Amino acid sequence: MSSASSESNAPSTLARDSWYRYTNERFEFSIEVPPGFEAVPPPQNGDGRLFTRGGARLRVSGRHNLDDSFERQVRNALQGLSDVVGQTTSPASWRGHARGAEGQRVMLRLARGEDRIVTVRIDYPAGDSGLTEIAQRALDSMLFADHAGPLSFRYQPERFSLVPAPISLPGAHDKPIEAVKLIPWVRAEQLGQRRCSYGLSGLTQICTVNMEAGLAFAALNRSIAELRKTVPATLVEPSRPAGRDGFRAVEKVEGFGSSYAFVPAGSATVVVVNQFRPDDKAASFRAVLRSLSVDPNVAGNSRTTR
């Protein structure tokens, strides 16, 4: 996770007439801010932001994830509130609503990553029922951000877990490469247990991250032109992952397989591997793939696929 304390798309102090996404670069999360909410000047430490509209307040903040249990972190966030109704929506996500000390309605969401915990809290007058739907949308919009080299991606922490997982490239499956992989939380909780079935045999096996459907990312210190030569020509097709001229390769057998997207980033390349299974019922990764972006300060937009 980046240690930078700057913020992208820094909000103006003026109210906006449409939804827009605020991104915090220090703790790598983002959220949609509702129309009319004005940004209060940010704290010097860059941990978050406060937005206000009349009697409503939207506060988003991140902090380092220390040794406290998630249950204790949730309890701390609920201090001073009453009539709490909420639920743990994943092993590291909680959301609910409550009544504040001054009688206001409070909606709250916490999401915990390996090295961060992010809190979104919206306070508004109890009689302003029109803000309930707006507050719900704002909470729903919170995303974690992460990166592989210069490539960034966003995902929903309530749905996915990011775990280490080696990958291999087409034509070089005997050479594992370090990567990180997004898989559904429900599957991540089963890793190491004899509860999974892979392939067509139907036999119960140990759950392993390598066999799980998911989206993996690896940054390689090799040019896309060099990598293009290592991939069997019959698998290659032009593609523009993250808006850059790269290429794509797909390996598929009986509905099982992997789709590899090669993204140029200057003299380096980022590989995005979408591993799929025909029997997988997990949510689609389309939204994550749409969020891909490469640091604009990284030069180069190789056209090796021409």
C-alpha positions, -999 to 999 in steps of 0.1 A, spaced: 0 0 0 13 35 -9 26 56 20 18 89 2 -4 113 20 -17 132 -10 -52 129 -24 -63 126 -60 -91 147 -75 -89 169 -44 -124 182 -38 -132 219 -41 -147 237 -11 -177 245 -34 -208 222 -34 -211 200 -64 -243 193 -83 -236 156 -91 -220 126 -75 -182 124 -78 -155 100 -65 -131 110 -38 -99 90 -36 -75 88 -7 -40 79 -17 -25 74 17 -48 45 27 -59 36 -9 -97 38 -8 -123 58 -26 -160 67 -22 -187 85 -41 -197 118 -26 -233 129 -29 -244 161 -47 -243 192 -26 -218 180 0 -190 205 6 -155 194 15 -140 207 47 -103 215 45 -84 182 48 -63 172 79 -25 175 74 -20 137 78 -41 130 48 -61 102 65 -95 112 51 -120 139 45 -152 155 60 -180 166 37 -211 185 49 -245 195 36 -268 214 59 -272 192 90 -256 161 73 -220 151 77 -201 125 57 -168 115 72 -144 90 56 -111 80 71 -84 54 71 -58 43 96 -32 16 100 -45 -18 109 -28 -26 142 -32 -57 164 -67 -51 175 -93 -77 165 -119 -66 140 -147 -70 166 -129 -46 189 -124 -21 161 -162 -22 154 -170 -17 190 -147 13 192 -164 28 161 -198 24 178 -189 42 210 -215 69 219 -242 54 196 -274 37 206 -301 15 190 -274 -1 169 -285 -25 142 -258 -40 120 -241 -71 107 -207 -84 98 -210 -88 60 -176 -106 55 -148 -116 79 -135 -80 76 -165 -59 68 -193 -45 90 -222 -21 82 -252 -9 101 -272 21 114 -277 36 148 -288 67 167 -263 94 176 -259 112 209 -279 142 196 -307 120 182 -294 120 146 -295 90 124 -260 74 118 -251 50 90 -217 33 93 -195 10 74 -161 -5 83 -138 -24 60 -105 -40 71 -75 -49 49 -42 -65 58 -26 -31 66 -55 -7 68 -90 -1 82 -114 23 65 -145 39 82 -173 56 64 -198 74 87 -228 95 77 -248 115 103 -280 133 93 -312 146 110 -336 118 119 -365 135 101 -346 138 68 -358 105 53 -347 116 18 -310 112 29 -314 75 38 -312 63 2 -283 87 -6 -264 76 25 -269 39 15 -255 46 -20 -225 64 -5 -217 34 18 -222 10 -11 -197 29 -32 -167 25 -10 -139 6 -27 -104 -5 -18 -76 3 -42 -44 -16 -47 -17 -19 -73 8 -41 -91 37 -20 -100 23 11 -119 -11 -5 -125 -39 3 -101 -72 -15 -95 -103 -11 -73 -124 -37 -57 -152 -42 -31 -137 -53 2 -170 -69 12 -168 -93 -17 -132 -100 -23 -100 -109 -5 -65 -101 -19 -40 -129 -12 -5 -139 -25 -7 -165 -53 20 -175 -78 10 -175 -115 26 -188 -147 26 -174 -182 14 -192 -214 42 -214 -227 61 -212 -194 41 -229 -168 72 -244 -151 83 -209 -140 61 -195 -112 59 -157 -108 49 -139 -76 15 -123 -78 -15 -112 -58 -50 -126 -65 -85 -114 -58 -109 -142 -49 -143 -141 -32 -141 -139 6 -162 -171 10 -136 -190 -9 -106 -173 8 -120 -185 42 -119 -222 29 -82 -222 18 -63 -251 33 -95 -270 41 -108 -301 24 -140 -285 11 -134 -278 -26 -140 -296 -58 -119 -287 -89 -122 -301 -123 -148 -326 -136 -141 -354 -111 -163 -340 -84 -139 -352 -57 -135 -331 -26 -100 -317 -23 -79 -293 -3 -88 -257 -13 -58 -239 -28 -55 -204 -41 -38 -216 -73 -70 -235 -83 -95 -208 -73 -113 -187 -99 -100 -151 -95 -81 -122 -108 -43 -121 -104 -18 -93 -109 19 -94 -114 44 -67 -123 73 -79 -144 106 -61 -151 104 -72 -188 92 -52 -218 60 -62 -235 79 -68 -267 101 -94 -250 71 -111 -234 52 -112 -267 79 -134 -281 75 -160 -253 38 -165 -258 26 -190 -285 15 -170 -315 -17 -190 -319 -29 -176 -285 -21 -139 -291 -47 -113 -300 -46 -75 -299 -61 -59 -268 -61 -25 -250 -60 -33 -213 -62 -2 -191 -64 18 -223 -29 8 -235 -19 -11 -266 -10 -45 -253 -21 -80 -261 -42 -109 -247 -38 -146 -246 -64 -173 -236 -58 -209 -226 -90 -229 -222 -98 -266 -218 -134 -279 -213 -145 -245 -199 -116 -242 -175 -88 -217 -182 -71 -184 -179 -72 -151 -198 -39 -132 -197 -39 -94 -204 -4 -79 -209 -3 -42 -201 27 -21 -212 41 3 -185 73 19 -198 101 -7 -198 80 -30 -176 48 -50 -181 19 -59 -158 1 -92 -164 -35 -95 -153 -47 -131 -152 -85 -139 -151 -87 -175 -140 -121 -190 -147 -141 -222 -141 -174 -232 -157 -189 -241 -123 -179 -209 -106 -208 -190 -91 -187 -161 -78 -194 -125 -87 -180 -112 -120 -147 -93 -120 -159 -69 -148 -160 -39 -125 -125 -45 -113 -112 -49 -149 -130 -16 -158 -111 2 -130 -76 -7 -143 -54 23 -148 -17 29 -153 2 57 -135 3 85 -162 39 93 -152 50 59 -166 61 66 -201 55 43 -230 25 29 -249 40 1 -269 23 -9 -301 39 -43 -304 7 -61 -313 5 -44 -347 
